[in-house]
Amino acid sequence: MAAKSCDPSPLVLGLLLCALNPTVSQAGKLLLVPVDGSHWLSGLGVIEQLHQRGHDMVVLASEASMHIKEGAFYTLKRYPVPFRREDVEEAFIELGHGVFENEPLLQRVVKTYKKVKEDSALIFSACSHLLHNKELMAFLVESRFDAVLADPFLPCGPIVALYLGLPAVFFLNALPCGLDFQGTQCPSPPSYVPRALSLNSDHMTFLPRVKNMLIFLSESFLCNVVYSPYGALASEVLQKDVTVQDLMSSASVWILRSDFVKDYSRPIMPNMVFVGGINCAGKNPLSKEFEAYV
């Protein structure tokens, strides 16, 4: 099934060096499996830089993608899905409106659960149709890529990398429910590490720790709805037992768009590179008034 070994290739090492030192990289053939929306838009600057350093890139996107379009820096390969772009746009608009609705907590939790289940089924369908597209998957095998650059927020990219037997480079901000901690095997005990959106500080007393644990348990419940189907899909495609944690642990390099200025300090592993602020390069400078405030 695998076309190559999963050992880090020269291209992966080149991407790592590029993250550490923008003047250094080694050109190669790169397959991109992005996530649509802001995830894709925040990575366009990186794609342009990779192109300038001589990388040959192919981007995979469904025919219903909202923002992933033809570009001068890469070749776009689309695949059919059983829904329209309008369906995706409507789902995201409804999700955005739901954030501002003022409803009782229990009603809100039930409504959020139903919405997450419905939207995740739509997105999962796209991944399933990609992996079962025999013509496209045969093309990917024959193209002999050097590595896969993927956003693991949706685990389709890691499955593609494992199917092709290629090293994977993860480019992301963070993953929900601490899946990035699980994938990198970094400790994140709920008693000491505040959960996202908890508003807890990193010095918690008993009640904030109880709150943190309740959020942790609810996250696990919701994330199981979203992510568990990918484990079954990966097991079917790869013809072996695969868990979601296996998919999240498959990266050769983690390139994280975060830093310890706005995020809590955390344990890191040798294959993790922080590039916080990478999307701010070349933007308009802060006004003198705002700079003084900062």
C-alpha positions as CSV (number, residue, x, y, z in Angstrom):
1,M,0.0,0.0,0.0
2,A,2.8,2.5,0.9
3,A,4.8,3.9,-1.9
4,K,7.7,5.1,0.3
5,S,9.0,4.8,3.8
6,C,7.9,7.5,6.3
7,D,11.4,8.5,7.3
8,P,12.0,12.3,7.1
9,S,13.0,13.2,3.5
10,P,15.4,16.0,2.5
11,L,12.4,18.1,1.7
12,V,11.0,17.8,5.2
13,L,14.4,18.8,6.7
14,G,14.4,21.7,4.2
15,L,11.0,22.8,5.4
16,L,12.2,22.6,9.0
17,L,15.3,24.7,8.1
18,C,13.1,27.1,6.2
19,A,10.9,27.6,9.3
20,L,14.1,28.2,11.4
21,N,16.0,30.2,8.8
22,P,14.0,31.7,5.8
23,T,17.2,31.8,3.7
24,V,17.6,28.0,3.8
25,S,15.5,25.3,2.1
26,Q,15.8,22.5,-0.4
27,A,13.4,22.4,-3.3
28,G,11.2,19.3,-3.8
29,K,7.8,18.1,-4.8
30,L,5.2,18.8,-2.2
31,L,1.5,17.7,-1.8
32,L,-0.7,20.1,0.1
33,V,-3.9,18.9,1.8
34,P,-5.3,22.1,3.4
35,V,-8.4,22.9,5.4
36,D,-10.7,25.5,3.7
37,G,-11.6,28.9,5.2
38,S,-9.3,30.9,7.5
39,H,-6.9,27.9,7.8
40,W,-6.2,28.1,4.0
41,L,-6.0,31.9,3.9
42,S,-3.5,32.1,6.7
43,G,-1.2,29.7,4.9
44,L,-1.1,31.5,1.5
45,G,2.0,33.5,2.5
46,V,3.9,30.3,3.3
47,I,2.8,28.7,0.0
48,E,4.2,31.7,-1.9
49,Q,7.5,31.5,0.0
50,L,7.8,27.8,-0.7
51,H,7.2,28.6,-4.4
52,Q,9.9,31.2,-4.4
53,R,12.3,28.6,-3.0
54,G,11.7,26.3,-6.0
55,H,9.2,23.9,-4.5
56,D,6.7,22.2,-7.0
57,M,3.3,22.1,-5.2
58,V,0.0,20.3,-5.9
59,V,-3.0,21.4,-3.8
60,L,-6.0,19.1,-3.2
61,A,-9.4,20.7,-2.8
62,S,-13.0,19.6,-3.2
63,E,-15.2,21.1,-5.9
64,A,-17.3,22.7,-3.1
65,S,-14.4,24.6,-1.4
66,M,-15.1,28.2,-0.7
67,H,-11.6,29.8,-0.7
68,I,-9.2,27.3,-2.3
69,K,-8.9,28.5,-5.9
70,E,-6.5,28.4,-8.8
71,G,-3.2,30.1,-8.0
72,A,0.0,31.0,-9.7
73,F,2.2,29.2,-7.1
74,Y,0.7,25.7,-7.3
75,T,-1.3,23.2,-9.3
76,L,-4.8,22.7,-8.1
77,K,-6.4,19.3,-8.2
78,R,-10.1,19.2,-7.5
79,Y,-12.3,16.2,-6.7
80,P,-16.1,15.8,-6.8
81,V,-18.2,15.7,-3.6
82,P,-22.0,15.1,-3.1
83,F,-22.7,18.7,-2.0
84,R,-22.4,22.2,-3.2
85,R,-20.3,25.2,-2.1
86,E,-23.5,26.9,-1.1
87,D,-24.1,24.1,1.4
88,V,-20.7,24.7,3.0
89,E,-21.2,28.5,3.1
90,E,-24.7,28.1,4.7
91,A,-23.3,25.7,7.3
92,F,-20.6,28.1,8.4
93,I,-22.9,31.1,8.4
94,E,-25.4,29.3,10.7
95,L,-22.5,28.2,12.9
96,G,-21.4,31.9,13.2
97,H,-24.9,33.1,14.0
98,G,-25.3,30.5,16.7
99,V,-22.4,32.0,18.7
100,F,-24.4,35.1,19.3
101,E,-27.7,33.5,20.3
102,N,-28.6,33.9,23.9
103,E,-30.2,30.6,25.0
104,P,-30.3,28.6,28.2
105,L,-27.1,26.6,28.7
106,L,-28.6,23.1,28.3
107,Q,-30.5,24.1,25.2
108,R,-27.3,25.6,23.8
109,V,-25.3,22.5,24.4
110,V,-27.9,20.3,22.7
111,K,-28.1,22.7,19.8
112,T,-24.3,22.9,19.5
113,Y,-24.0,19.1,19.6
114,K,-26.6,18.7,16.7
115,K,-24.9,21.4,14.7
116,V,-21.4,20.0,15.1
117,K,-22.6,16.5,14.2
118,E,-24.4,17.8,11.1
119,D,-21.5,19.9,9.9
120,S,-18.8,17.4,10.7
121,A,-20.7,14.8,8.7
122,L,-20.6,17.1,5.7
123,I,-16.9,17.7,5.9
124,F,-16.1,14.1,6.6
125,S,-18.0,13.2,3.4
126,A,-15.5,15.2,1.4
127,C,-12.5,13.3,2.9
128,S,-14.2,10.0,2.2
129,H,-14.8,10.9,-1.4
130,L,-11.2,12.0,-1.8
131,L,-9.8,8.7,-0.4
132,H,-12.2,6.6,-2.5
133,N,-11.5,8.5,-5.7
134,K,-9.3,5.7,-7.3
135,E,-8.2,7.8,-10.3
136,L,-7.0,10.7,-8.1
137,M,-5.3,8.5,-5.6
138,A,-3.5,6.6,-8.4
139,F,-2.4,10.0,-9.7
140,L,-1.0,10.9,-6.3
141,V,0.9,7.6,-6.1
142,E,2.4,8.0,-9.6
143,S,3.4,11.7,-8.9
144,R,6.1,10.5,-6.4
145,F,5.8,13.5,-4.0
146,D,8.6,14.0,-1.5
147,A,6.3,15.0,1.4
148,V,2.8,16.1,2.4
149,L,2.1,19.5,4.0
150,A,-1.2,19.2,5.8
151,D,-3.4,21.0,8.3
152,P,-4.4,18.2,10.8
153,F,-7.4,20.2,12.0
154,L,-9.2,17.7,9.8
155,P,-7.3,14.4,9.7
156,C,-7.7,13.8,6.0
157,G,-4.2,15.0,5.2
158,P,-2.5,12.6,7.6
159,I,-4.5,9.7,6.1
160,V,-3.3,10.7,2.6
161,A,0.3,10.9,3.8
162,L,0.1,7.4,5.4
163,Y,-1.5,6.0,2.3
164,L,1.3,7.4,0.1
165,G,3.9,6.3,2.6
166,L,5.2,9.9,2.8
167,P,6.5,12.0,5.7
168,A,4.0,14.6,6.9
169,V,4.6,18.2,7.9
170,F,1.8,19.6,10.0
171,F,1.1,23.4,9.6
172,L,-1.4,24.7,12.1
173,N,-2.3,27.0,14.9
174,A,-3.8,24.5,17.4
175,L,-6.1,21.6,17.6
176,P,-9.3,21.3,19.6
177,C,-9.6,19.1,22.7
178,G,-5.8,18.9,23.2
179,L,-5.3,16.6,20.2
180,D,-2.0,18.4,19.4
181,F,-0.8,17.5,22.9
182,Q,-1.8,13.9,22.3
183,G,-0.2,13.8,18.9
184,T,3.1,15.3,20.1
185,Q,2.9,13.3,23.4
186,C,3.3,16.5,25.4
187,P,1.8,16.5,28.9
188,S,-1.3,18.7,29.5
189,P,-2.9,17.8,32.8
190,P,-6.3,19.5,33.2
191,S,-5.5,20.3,36.9
192,Y,-2.7,22.6,35.8
193,V,-3.2,23.6,32.1
194,P,-6.2,25.9,31.4
195,R,-8.5,24.7,28.7
196,A,-9.1,27.0,25.7
197,L,-11.9,29.6,26.3
198,S,-12.1,28.7,30.1
199,L,-10.8,32.1,31.1
200,N,-8.8,30.4,33.8
201,S,-5.4,31.6,34.7
202,D,-2.4,29.3,35.0
203,H,-2.7,29.5,38.8
204,M,-6.0,27.7,39.5
205,T,-7.6,27.1,42.8
206,F,-10.1,24.2,43.4
207,L,-13.2,25.6,41.7
208,P,-11.4,26.7,38.5
209,R,-9.8,23.2,38.3
210,V,-13.3,21.7,38.6
211,K,-14.4,24.0,35.8
212,N,-11.4,23.0,33.8
213,M,-12.1,19.3,34.2
214,L,-15.8,19.8,33.2
215,I,-14.7,21.6,30.0
216,F,-12.2,18.9,29.3
217,L,-14.8,16.2,29.6
218,S,-17.3,18.1,27.3
219,E,-14.6,18.7,24.7
220,S,-13.8,15.0,24.6
221,F,-17.5,14.2,24.0
222,L,-17.8,16.7,21.2
223,C,-14.5,15.9,19.6
224,N,-15.4,12.2,19.6
225,V,-18.4,13.1,17.4
226,V,-16.2,15.0,15.0
227,Y,-13.0,12.9,14.9
228,S,-13.9,9.3,15.6
229,P,-15.2,8.6,12.0
230,Y,-11.7,9.4,10.7
231,G,-10.2,6.5,12.6
232,A,-12.6,4.1,11.0
233,L,-12.0,5.6,7.6
234,A,-8.2,5.4,8.0
235,S,-8.5,1.8,9.1
236,E,-10.5,1.0,6.0
237,V,-8.2,2.8,3.6
238,L,-4.9,1.7,5.1
239,Q,-6.2,-1.8,5.8
240,K,-5.0,-1.9,9.4
241,D,-6.3,-0.6,12.8
242,V,-5.7,3.1,13.0
243,T,-6.8,5.5,15.8
244,V,-7.2,9.3,15.6
245,Q,-4.2,9.6,17.9
246,D,-2.2,7.5,15.5
247,L,-3.1,10.0,12.7
248,M,-2.1,13.0,14.9
249,S,1.2,11.3,15.9
250,S,2.2,10.7,12.3
251,A,3.9,14.1,11.7
252,S,7.6,14.3,11.1
253,V,7.6,18.0,11.8
254,W,5.0,20.3,13.5
255,I,5.1,23.9,12.4
256,L,2.9,25.9,14.8
257,R,1.5,29.4,14.1
258,S,1.6,30.3,17.8
259,D,4.0,31.6,20.4
260,F,4.3,32.1,24.1
261,V,3.5,35.8,23.9
262,K,-0.3,35.1,23.6
263,D,-0.4,31.4,24.6
264,Y,0.6,29.7,27.8
265,S,4.1,28.2,28.0
266,R,4.0,24.5,27.3
267,P,6.3,21.5,26.9
268,I,7.6,21.0,23.4
269,M,9.3,18.2,21.4
270,P,12.3,18.4,19.1
271,N,10.2,18.2,16.0
272,M,8.0,21.3,17.0
273,V,8.8,24.7,15.5
274,F,6.9,27.8,16.6
275,V,6.4,30.5,13.9
276,G,4.0,32.8,15.7
277,G,3.5,36.1,13.8
278,I,4.4,34.6,10.4
279,N,1.2,36.0,8.9
280,C,2.1,39.5,10.2
281,A,5.3,39.8,8.1
282,G,5.1,42.6,5.5
283,K,1.9,44.1,6.9
284,N,1.3,47.7,7.7
285,P,3.1,48.8,10.9
286,L,1.2,49.7,14.0
287,S,0.2,53.3,14.5
288,K,2.4,55.1,17.0
289,E,-0.5,55.5,19.4
290,F,-1.4,51.7,19.3
291,E,2.3,50.8,19.5
292,A,2.7,52.9,22.6
293,Y,-0.4,51.2,24.1
294,V,1.0,47.7,23.3
